[in-house]
Amino acid sequence: MLKMVALACFTLAPASLLIVAQAPDPAGHSAAPGAMTGMVKSFDPGKSIDVEINGVSRKFDLSKTDTLYNINPEVKPGSNVTIVETTDNTGKKSITIDLAPARKG
């Protein structure tokens, strides 16, 4: 009897893991870990971009040579964007600003 219960548990465990793995993110975020989302307040290509993130304005100086900026050409004031900041092994900082995926609902 104990062997049958153990066999049933081992059989059902992988199926329950698949169901849990497919569950949507409860916070509704589909961006990369460490990504921020916000709305572009102003954008002066090659000079600066100002993004409001959670009610706080964050201005990026695009003229800085120590940071690589990759900005989607469709980004404009009023766009909802996702910002991902990374630093490579040599310490070079990269910031990617892309249009945020449309929210469902």
N, C-alpha and C positions, 0 to 999 in steps of 0.2 A: 504494500500500500504506500509506504513512504517513497519507494522508488517511482511510483506512478505520479505522486505529487511533485517530486523533484523533476521528473521528466516534463510534466506540464509547465512548471515554472521556467525551465530552460527553453522550452518551445515558445512560450509567450513573451519572454523577456526581449528578444530581438525585435519582435513586432511592435512592442510598446516603445522601444527606442526610436524606431522609424517614425512613429506618430509624433513623438515629442520633438524630434529633429525637424519636422516640417511645420511646426507651430509658428505662426507669425511673431515678429518681434513685438512684445507688449507695448513698448514705447512708441511704436509706429515709425521707427527710424530704419532706413535702408541704406544709410551712408556707411562709409568705412569707419572702423574704430578710430576715435580721436577727431572725427570730422565735426565741423560746426555748420549750422545752417543759419541763414539770415537774409535780410533784404538789402539790396544795394541802394544807398541813399544818394551817392554821387559817384561819378566815374569820369576821370580825365585820363584817357589812354596814354600810357608812357609816363604819367606823373603820379597819380594817386587814385585809390578807390576807397570809398567809405562804406562800410557794411554795418548795419544794425543787427547785433546778435543778442537775443534775449533782452531787448530794451537798452543795450549798451552799444554805443557807437565805437567801431574799431576801424581806424584809418591805416591803410597800407601804403607805404611810400614805394611806388613802382620804379623809382629811379635808383634805388639801392643796388649796388653792383655785387654785394655779398649774398644776395638772395635771388633765386631763379623763380620768376612768376610765369605761370601757365594759365592764361585766362581765356575762357571760351569766347570767341568773337561775337556771340549772340548776347553776351551779358551787357545790360544797360541799367540805368536807374529804374528802380521798381522791380527788377528781377529778383526772384527768390533763388539763392545760390547755396551751394555746398562748398565749404573751404576745408582743404586738407593740407596740413603742414607736415613736412617730413624733413629729416636731416640724414644725409648719407654718412658713410663711414669716415669720410674726410672732413666732416663738419659743415659741408655745404647745405644750406637750407633751401628747400623748394616749397612753394605755395601754389596749389592748384585751386582755381576758382572756376566752378562749373555751374550750369543751371541745375537747380535742385529738381529731383523727380516730382512730378505732380502728385499731390496728396489725394488719396482715395477717400471718398466719403462725402 
